[in-house]
Amino acid sequence: MTFAPAPGAAPMRRMVAAQAGFETRTLLRNGEQLTLTLIIPLLLLAAFSLESLVSFGGGYTRIDFLTPGVIALAVMSTAFTSQAIATGFERRYGVLKRLGATPLSRTGLIAAKTVTVIAVELGQAAIIMLVALALGWSPNAVAAAVVVVPLLVLLGTAACSGFALLLAGTLRAEATLAAANLIYVVLLGVGGVVFPLTKFPPGARSLLELLPSGALSTGLRDVLANGAAFPAKNIVTLAVWAVVGIALAVRFFRWE
Amino acid sequence: MTGGARGGGQDRRLACVSTGKDPETRTNPTAPAVQIDGLVKRYGSTAAVDGLTLTAPRGAVTAILGPNGAGKTTTIEICEGYRRPGEGTVRVLGMDPVRDARALRPRVGVMLQSGGIPPSVPAADYLKLLSRFHTNPLDPAQLLDLVGLAASARTPYKRLSGGQQQRLSLAAAVIGRPELVFLDEPTAGMDPQARHATWDLIRALKADGVSVILTTHFMDEAELLSDHVVIIDAGRVVADGSPVTLTGSAGQLRFRAEPGLDTDSLLSALPADSAAKESPAGHYLIEVPGGTVEPALLAAVTAWCAERAVLPSSLQIESRTLEDVFLELTGRELRS
């Protein structure tokens, strides 16, 4: 073997693909992360659709009400909780610092993380929808849903990622872990995932619908269960959160 | 890594966003590996680096030595582009480590003092990932074998021993076939076998034309490996040269005998520029600064002993080691 110098950076696309593949494999190898992103959403879907644990109201079948909420939960678990925890520990272990010395640029790293999150979400969505269909899910949607659902998921992902990186880039890894899990549980309760926001008092309800979780679950439910074409209020709400979250992350994220 | 990461991380390696000029045009193939001029880096009111000037030649192994807190890691991290210099200039392969980061990253290999590798990832997977960032990487499996980790290829980083983790970091630093590598305490925590294997690898790097900058606390390592030694203390260079120039030609003669012999009378029997002392009790040291121990000196010492009916034992003639020089320059008191 010769060490004779022959340096050169690989093309950006190859570096991003390598890093994204690496991050996806690392995530799938991690049991806790997998529980968070897949097992919990599927368990909620099955448990609440098979048994009448909560009265949803609004004339939906249980599975028709639950499926959009569980998709929203899956997005939050991957883009927010899982990403915050993983990035927090990468920062703590010096992984981000070490990557800074490789030809992969920061932009490349962020691109790779985005690709990873979207790939995992696609997998989650496919599995959740297949299970939901098997449980009798019959979406009530117009053709525009093919565009509007991905748009909602994308905006929700951007908002969640911004706040995930804000947490991970400012707090200690343990504090990030605790905060990300706590927020996940709270959003599970008040995010319109399995408990309908219509059950909350009117004042609280309009406030909860302005949170990213409420906006995403309500928007998805509007499109997939109510046949709405374009839930403008939810889309605008998510877009605002996305801009705020990413701007805060850019401003306050510390790499080491 | 405290203190340096203020102001939203602006103190870090930045992507070189168009300077209007292709960085390649600034490449100078004859520039030194590292050239530092009047570098100052302050954290609050304390100066971690305080007017440091050094040149590390191309194709050579340069060892940076210094007590804890001397400013070694700060200096290296400025060269790696992790921190911005406060004052002074730093050139790596003739380029600015912050402004030209994008052009430098593929050409420079980095081994951090610790960590940087995700704990759950198998050794082979990590090397394979880094190899994908380069155009002509070394073969990850061969490299793993070379650093003695072939049997641990599937072992997660966190389950490797300290020395194995260091060897994986070292492999990661060289996988992209860089022109220059920075190794921050490469053999810390290694057993003797691993240290020797690491030394062999560093020698192989040099033989193949790679410039190496390393920091170490092991004086024997610096003496054995390096062409050029820089000793720094309190953020400044206190000595700079090849190991041979630094240790000089000063000769030493040591012997043991009963404690309390009159060293002044011994001194009067020796050449004028010699020094003699007893420290600790019963251990005698005779130094000949700028010279060597001549046969006549040895005869004078033994004659002096014979006159006093003293039998010297463990009599040794040696030259000064790098460790002697280091302790002379940086003192013997413990550092934090």
Contacts between the chains, C-beta under 8 A, distances in Angstrom:
chain1	res1	chain2	res2	distance
A	1	B	138	6.4
A	1	B	139	7.6
A	1	B	142	5.6
A	1	B	143	7.2
A	1	B	146	6.3
A	2	B	208	5.5
A	3	B	138	7.6
A	3	B	174	6.3
A	3	B	177	6.7
A	3	B	204	6.0
A	3	B	205	5.0
A	3	B	208	4.0
A	3	B	209	7.9
A	3	B	210	5.4
A	4	B	177	7.2
A	4	B	208	4.7
A	4	B	209	6.0
A	4	B	210	8.0
A	5	B	107	7.6
A	5	B	177	5.6
A	5	B	178	6.4
A	5	B	179	4.2
A	5	B	208	7.7
A	5	B	209	6.2
A	5	B	210	5.9
A	6	B	135	7.7
A	6	B	136	4.0
A	6	B	177	4.4
A	7	B	106	4.5
A	7	B	107	4.3
A	7	B	134	7.1
A	7	B	135	7.9
A	7	B	136	7.7
A	7	B	176	6.1
A	7	B	177	5.9
A	7	B	178	5.4
A	7	B	179	6.0
A	8	B	106	5.6
A	8	B	134	6.1
A	8	B	135	3.3
A	8	B	136	6.0
A	8	B	176	8.0
A	9	B	105	6.9
A	9	B	106	4.2
A	9	B	133	6.8
A	9	B	134	6.9
A	9	B	135	6.9
A	10	B	132	6.3
A	10	B	133	5.4
A	10	B	134	5.9
A	10	B	135	5.8
A	14	B	132	6.3
A	15	B	132	6.7
A	15	B	133	5.1
A	18	B	129	5.8
A	18	B	132	3.6
A	18	B	133	6.9
A	19	B	129	7.0
A	22	B	121	7.9
A	22	B	125	7.1
A	22	B	129	4.7
A	25	B	125	7.5
A	26	B	118	6.3
A	26	B	120	6.5
A	26	B	121	6.2
A	29	B	120	6.2
A	30	B	120	6.5
A	90	B	118	6.8
A	93	B	115	5.4
A	93	B	116	7.2
A	93	B	117	7.5
A	93	B	118	6.5
A	93	B	119	6.4
A	94	B	1	7.7
A	94	B	112	6.4
A	94	B	114	7.4
A	94	B	115	4.0
A	94	B	116	4.3
A	95	B	115	7.8
A	95	B	116	6.1
A	95	B	117	7.0
A	95	B	118	5.3
A	97	B	1	7.3
A	97	B	82	7.1
A	97	B	112	7.0
A	97	B	116	6.2
A	98	B	110	7.4
A	98	B	112	6.0
A	98	B	115	7.5
A	98	B	116	3.0
A	98	B	117	6.9
A	98	B	172	7.8
A	100	B	12	6.6
A	100	B	13	4.7
A	100	B	81	7.9
A	100	B	82	7.1
A	101	B	13	7.1
A	101	B	80	6.0
A	101	B	81	7.8
A	101	B	82	7.9
A	101	B	105	6.7
A	101	B	108	7.5
A	101	B	110	3.9
A	101	B	112	7.9
A	102	B	105	6.4
A	102	B	130	6.2
A	102	B	133	5.1
A	102	B	176	7.8
A	103	B	105	4.8
A	103	B	106	4.7
A	103	B	133	4.8
A	103	B	134	6.8
A	103	B	176	7.5
A	104	B	133	5.5
A	105	B	15	4.7
A	105	B	102	6.9
A	106	B	15	6.0
A	107	B	15	6.6
A	251	B	8	6.2
A	252	B	8	6.6
A	253	B	8	7.4
A	253	B	9	6.8
A	254	B	5	5.1
A	254	B	8	7.1
A	254	B	9	5.0
A	255	B	5	7.0
A	255	B	9	4.9
A	255	B	12	5.3
A	256	B	1	4.8
A	256	B	4	7.7
A	256	B	5	5.1
A	256	B	9	7.7
A	256	B	12	7.3
A	256	B	82	7.9
